[in-house]
């Protein structure tokens, strides 16, 4: 990620911190979650398939991360609109949570 911005990893972390943004690791985690949310919008795609495509070891591993980060299981996300719920979770945890 740092290379894409022509920064060292330390400089990227400092820039994100100075702007009160999540760490590079958190941004990468959320990138994977948004990818998973996009994949499970397709009702023909299983959560397990989405998990494997994004490097998770199982559907339960992905489900555990979704629940920890959004408070919802993949099934709940799918029924409520996965992208909207993932975005809400990101904003609530990573952006609004840092504003205070």
N, C-alpha and C positions, 0 to 999 in steps of 0.2 A: 504494500500500500504506500509506504514511504517513497519508494522508487517512482511511483506514478506521479508524485508531486515534486520529484527531484529534491527530496529531503532525506536526511538520515532518520532512522527509526526514532531516535531520541528527539530530534527536532520536530518530527510529526507529532509525537506524544505531547511535547511542550506546546505546540501550536493549538492542538485540540484542547488541551487543558486550559490554556489562556482564553480560549473562546467558550469555555464551559461546555464543551462537547464530550461525548463518550470517548473512551480510549479506543485505539485501533482494534484491539481484540473484541470489544463490545460492538463496534461497527461491523466487523466481519461476522460476528455471531448473528446480528440482526439482519445482515445481508442474506445469510443462509435461511433465517426464519422467513424473510419476505419471499425468497425463492420457493420454500416449502409451501407457504400460503398460496402462492401463485399456482403451484402444481396441484394442490388439493382442491382448487376451485373446479377442476374437472372431476365430475362425479364418477367417471370411469377409471380414474387413477386411484390406486390404493395409497394409504398413508405409508405403508411399508415401501412401496415403489418410490415415493417422494423421499423418504428417509435415505434409502440406498443411493439414489441419484445425487444426494447432497452430502454423502459421506458419513451419515449416521449409521451405527451398527444395526439398528432395528427400528421398527415403528415405535416401540416403547421408549427408546432413547430419544427420538424426536418428540414424542408425546410428553416426556418428562420436561424437556426444555421448553416446549410450548406452554405447559402448565406453569412452570416456574416464571417465565417471562411475561405471559399474558393473563394467567389465571384461568385459562381455558384449555380443554383437551382439543386435539385435532378434530374430533367429531363435532364438538361445540363450535369450533371456529368455522368448520365447513357449513354448518347450518345457519350461522349468523353472518357469514360473509368473511372469508379468511383474510383477505387483504385489508379490509377496513378494521378488523379486530387486531391484526398484527400491527398496523399503523397506530391504532389507538394505544396499544400496549407500549410501543416504542416511544411515542410522545409522552405518555404518562410516566414511564420509568426513566427514560434517558434524557428527555428535554425538559419537561415541566418539573420533574423531580430535582433537577439541578438549579432551577431558577430561584429556589427558596433559600 
